[in-house]
Amino acid sequence: MRVSPTGQSAVRGAGSQALRHAAAMGRRILITGGSRGIGAAISRRFAELGDHVAVNYAVRRDAAEALVAELPGEGHVAVAGDLRDPAAVQTMVDQAAGALGGIDVLVNNAGVFFAHHVTEVSYEEWQQAWADTLGTNLIGAANATYCAVRHMPTDGSARIVNVGSRGAFRGEPKAPAYGASKAALAAFGQSMAKELGSLGIGVATVAPGFVETEMAAGYLDGPEGAARKAESPFNRVATPEEVAEAVVYLASPGAQWASGSILDLNGASYLRM
């Protein structure tokens, strides 16, 4: 385990030169749920910057391997692991660290969304939605964090970025497990920021609104799409690339002081104090 009390002196002694060196060498990035949508955009952006990317997937092996093959640069890898399975998470993180030679940045991006209206679904469906949603969005992210920290350097360059949601703050009445999981993910990120800061590991969360992914295309093209876009004064929703840029910033060497923050990224579609 690379995180140890001896590493704390390295954190205090790490200067901007060490951080620039780490960035110049190409960082080692693990992205959960990295094979499509927002995750694929994040994977591409890090690779464009010269970083080495491990793309995690649960079942879509072909999509993950196709993405890895098209990423610019070299040293990229696809790693399987269902985040609902703690043993699979540990194996996946260890495989990513072994292939990359360590982990500099963990992006907890994997997430699921199930509509489960409390007055309309069966009790069995209700319980399954909560188990699957929390297992992936929250507990899976927590387990990935636990495992990844043990492969991270303590020179001040390591980062963890959680992909949350505006649903954490505005409520998700049609998918309460999703809203609750994202609210808990934000709180978890702030807890880890306090815990890991002494080891030089910055932790932050980005909270997007609706994003124009392939999965959302049918919805946005339907009758409710115009209303969803109109929630923002820009009359549109985010692109995956915009979310990727925010993640890359929060993972950057210059963003250490953003640790503990939650970056709203919803085009003013939902404002909170």
Protein Blocks (a to p, Z undefined) as FASTA:
>chain_A
ZZdfklmmmmmmpcfklmmmmmmnopadddehilgcjllmmmmmmmmnopacddddfklm
mlmmmmmmmpgcehiacddddfklmklmmmmmmmmmmmnopafbdcdfbccdddddfklm
cfklmmmmmmmmmmmmmmmmmmmmmmmmmmcccehpaccdddddfklmnopfklmmlmmm
mmmmmmmmmmmmmmmmmnopacddddddddddfklmmmmmmmklmmmmmmpmnlpacdfk
lmmmmmmmmmpmklmmmgoiacddehhmaccZZ
